[in-house]
Amino acid sequence: MFDYLEAQLPATGFLFGAPGIADISIAVFLRNAAFARYRVDVARWPLTSAFVDRVLAQPCLTRLQPFEMLMLRTPIPEQRAALLAAGAPVTEETVGGLVPRRGAMRIS
């Protein structure tokens, strides 16, 4: 996958000029991987690594980082209250819960 990205990603800037959903969709996947201590090998995939860093440096994503760190340190049952206390923009109601429930999609 990284060999493919390395051949497709621009050396500077973003995929389609201004940062967009295509850029973000790649970068947030790797941001999630970073929570498991994975990082793109800069020596092997320098363009991919630099691209991800550029995208994650966008203000729309850097504003979320304090909330990400809070979520990593907070037990799941306490996360909503912690986010509210930290001033995160959360909805009045949540569909999340501690007990799994049947989703809208059928499994054939």
Phi, psi and omega per residue, in radians:
M1 nan -0.776 -3.115
F2 -1.213 -0.577 3.060
D3 -1.073 -0.724 3.109
Y4 -1.123 -0.867 3.130
L5 -1.011 -0.738 -3.122
E6 -1.004 -0.600 -3.138
A7 -1.422 -0.295 -3.051
Q8 -1.840 -0.511 -3.023
L9 -1.340 2.555 3.113
P10 -1.290 2.658 3.108
A11 -1.222 -0.502 3.078
T12 -2.396 2.833 3.073
G13 1.246 -2.637 -3.000
F14 -2.252 3.059 -3.024
L15 -1.072 -0.733 -3.052
F16 -2.237 0.784 -3.138
G17 1.597 -1.740 3.132
A18 -1.342 2.691 3.092
P19 -1.030 2.428 -3.123
G20 -2.574 -3.008 -3.054
I21 -1.085 -0.574 3.117
A22 -1.111 -0.756 3.121
D23 -1.131 -0.817 -3.087
I24 -1.108 -0.679 -3.106
S25 -1.098 -0.572 3.087
I26 -1.305 -0.828 -3.034
A27 -1.171 -0.703 -3.093
V28 -1.227 -0.491 3.035
F29 -1.033 -0.782 -3.126
L30 -1.340 -0.448 3.023
R31 -1.130 -0.762 3.089
N32 -1.086 -0.701 3.104
A33 -1.096 -0.571 3.129
A34 -1.106 -0.500 3.102
F35 -1.139 -0.396 3.060
A36 -1.708 0.293 3.100
R37 1.207 0.470 3.053
Y38 -1.697 2.433 3.073
R39 -2.440 2.487 3.103
V40 -1.076 2.349 3.114
D41 -1.223 1.887 -3.069
V42 -1.086 -0.649 -3.122
A43 -1.178 -0.629 -3.088
R44 -1.498 -0.656 -3.088
W45 -2.291 1.187 -3.063
P46 -1.110 -0.660 3.137
L47 -1.176 -0.718 3.130
T48 -1.124 -0.815 3.132
S49 -1.041 -0.813 -3.134
A50 -1.149 -0.676 3.121
F51 -1.081 -0.846 3.138
V52 -1.046 -0.771 3.111
D53 -1.054 -0.728 3.126
R54 -1.088 -0.789 -3.110
V55 -1.171 -0.809 -3.115
L56 -1.161 -0.281 3.103
A57 -1.454 -0.073 3.127
Q58 -1.179 2.436 -3.085
P59 -0.941 -0.615 -3.133
C60 -1.085 -0.446 3.133
L61 -1.706 -0.622 -3.141
T62 -1.159 -0.506 3.097
R63 -1.132 -0.404 -3.118
L64 -1.493 -0.320 -3.022
Q65 -1.011 -0.690 3.086
P66 -1.079 -0.622 3.120
F67 -1.251 -0.613 3.074
E68 -1.063 -0.824 -3.118
M69 -1.107 -0.685 3.095
L70 -1.069 -0.763 -3.133
M71 -1.119 -0.628 3.135
L72 -1.164 -0.515 -3.082
R73 -1.646 -0.112 -3.001
T74 -1.940 2.300 3.069
P75 -1.019 2.542 -3.055
I76 -0.904 -0.808 -3.115
P77 -1.087 -0.334 -3.097
E78 -1.783 -0.018 -3.009
Q79 -1.148 -0.756 -3.119
R80 -1.061 -0.809 3.136
A81 -1.115 -0.678 3.132
A82 -1.141 -0.718 3.105
L83 -1.120 -0.748 3.098
L84 -1.062 -0.774 -3.141
A85 -1.120 -0.526 -3.135
A86 -1.477 -0.054 3.119
G87 1.494 0.340 3.124
A88 -1.217 2.523 3.113
P89 -1.380 1.550 -3.130
V90 -1.879 2.759 3.130
T91 -1.300 2.836 3.126
E92 -1.140 -0.629 -3.129
E93 -2.118 2.727 3.104
T94 -2.149 2.607 3.028
V95 -1.672 -0.106 3.110
G96 -1.291 2.821 3.110
G97 -2.985 3.090 -3.123
L98 -1.582 -0.335 -3.102
V99 -1.853 2.185 3.110
P100 -1.070 2.565 3.082
R101 -2.439 2.796 -3.115
R102 -1.106 2.353 3.105
G103 -1.493 -3.108 -3.107
A104 -1.349 -0.409 -3.087
M105 -1.583 2.507 3.102
R106 -1.539 2.533 3.027
I107 -1.802 2.087 -3.085
S108 -1.435 nan nan
